[in-house]
Amino acid sequence: MIYMNRLIPLSIMLVIAFGSAAQAVQPRDPGEYFFNDTFWDMPEELQNVREQGKQGILLMFELDECPFCHRMKRTILNQPDVQDFFRKHFIILPIDIEGDVEMVDFKGRQTTMKDFAFKQYRVRATPVFAFFDAKGNYIRRARYTGATRDKEEFMLLGRYVVEKAYLKESFTRYKRRMKKGGH
């Protein structure tokens, strides 16, 4: 009986500890906390980037039926630390590669989402994460096609762009160097 009396307070403490730890990392809706609202005017978004002191724009080219897009949203883009990091540095917009939504591209031309994706950026698979600097220049070396392996890899991709490491090395080399503890 004495043994059981000691276990009950310990059990209660463990439940409280794990309960509050679980609350601290509750997933949040990526539609609300990862992606930004937009009027689909890229020159206007670039102006917003400069006014807000951000690095640039991150576009996620996606497709409704894409299981890899859904996996990214369900396991990585819904994480508060991912959302906070990317929203701090980028304006983030989803682009439906089959979408007929009218938009204005980075050069000020009227287009649709699907023409923007297919004709301008040759998106054929999804998801594609494409970064643009504050002037609207496409950062080709940071383009990532497919779902990342895990949250850490996606965060490395963001840091790769924020640190402008793409000017010196490929993302693969950057990842390797970071995993070895390099700077």
N, C-alpha and C positions, 0 to 999 in steps of 0.2 A: 504494500500500500504506500509506503514511503517513497518507493521508486516511482510509482505512478504520479504522486503529488509533485515530484520534481519534473517529470516529463510534461505535464500540462502547461506550466508557465513557459517552458522552453518551446513547446509547440506553438503557443500563442505568439511568442516573440518571433519565431520563424515565419509564421503567417503574416505578421505585420511587416517584417523586413522584406519578404518577397513581394508582398502586395504593394508596398510603396515603390519598390524597384520596378515592378511591372508598370505602375502608373507613370513613372518617369519617362518611359520609352513607348508610350502608347502611340500606335501609328495614327497618322492624320491623313485626311483626304488629299491626294495629290492635286485634284482639280482646284481645291481652295488654297492649299498651302505650298504647292510646288510651282504650278503654272500661274502666270500673270494674266490679268484681264487685258484685252486689246481691242482696237478697232481695225486690226489687220492692215495698218499703214506702217511699213518698215522704216521709212525716213522719220516718221513721228516717233517710233520706238527708239531709234538711234538718238534722237534729241532727248528723250526720257533717260536713256543710258547716261548721256553726258551730264544732264542736270542732276541725276542721282549719284553721280560718281561711281558708276559700275564699270566693269571690264568690257561688257559687250552683251550680245544676245546669244542665247542657246535655243536652237530649234530642235524639237523632237518630231521628226517625221514619223507618223504612225498610221495604222490601219485598224479599223474597228475589229476585224476578225483576227488580228495578229496575237497569237498566244504569248509571244516574247514581249510585246508591248504591255500586255496585261500583267505578265510576271514582273516586269520592271515597276509598274505602278503598284502592284500588290506587295512587293517585297523590299523595294529600294526607294522609290520616289515617295513613298508614304512615311519615311523615317524622318522625324523632326530634325536631327542633326544634318541630314542630307538637304532637306528643305531649307534650313536656315543658312547653310553654307552657300548653296547655289543662288538663293534669293538675294543674299548679300552682294554677290559678285555679278549676277546676270539678270537680265529680263528673260524669262523663259516662256516660250510659246509652243503649243502643239500644232502641227500641220498635218491635216488629214490628206494623205496622198491620193485619195479618190474624191476629195472634196471639191464641190462647185462653188464654195464660198469665195466671193470676190475679195481681192486684197491688192495692196500696192507693194510691189517688190522694192528691193533696196535701191534701185535706180529710178524709182518714182513712176514706174509703169504699172498700169492696171493689168491684173492677171487673175487666175483662179488658183486655189491651193494645189490642185492636181497638176496644172501646167507649171507652176512654180517648182513643185517637187520633181516632176519627170523631166521637163525640158531644161530647166535652169540648173538643177543639182543632181540629175540622173539617179534619183532614188528609185531603186528597183526592189529592195527588200526593206523590212522594217523590224525594229525601230532603227532609225539613223539619228544620231546626235550630231548636230552641226553647229559649230561656234563661229561667231562673227565678232570682230573687234568693234570698238566704239565708233569707227568710221564706216562700218559696214563691210569691211574686208573679210572675205571668207578664209577661215583658218583651216586649210585643207588637211594639214598634218594632224589636226585634232578630231577629224571626222571619225566617228565610231559607229560601226554597223553591227546590229544585233544587241542582245541583252548582255550586260556585263556579267562576269562570273559571280560577283557579290558586291555588297555595299562598298567595301574597301576599294575595289577596282574602280567603281564609279566615282568615288571621292578622289582617287588618284587622277582620274581623267580631269576632274574639275581643277585640281591643284596644278596639273600640267599646263592648263590654259592660264590660270591666274598667275603662275610664276613665269609665264612666257617661255617655258622650257621647250616648246615646239620650235622656237627659233634655233635651237642648238641640237636637238635630238628627236628621234622618233618616240612615240608613246611606249612602244615595247622596251626600248632602252631605258627610258625614264622609269618605268615600272620596275625593271630589273635593278636599277641603281637604288631606287627608294626601298625596295625590299631588302637590299644589303645594308641599309642604314645610311646610304649616301645623301649628300645634300647638293 
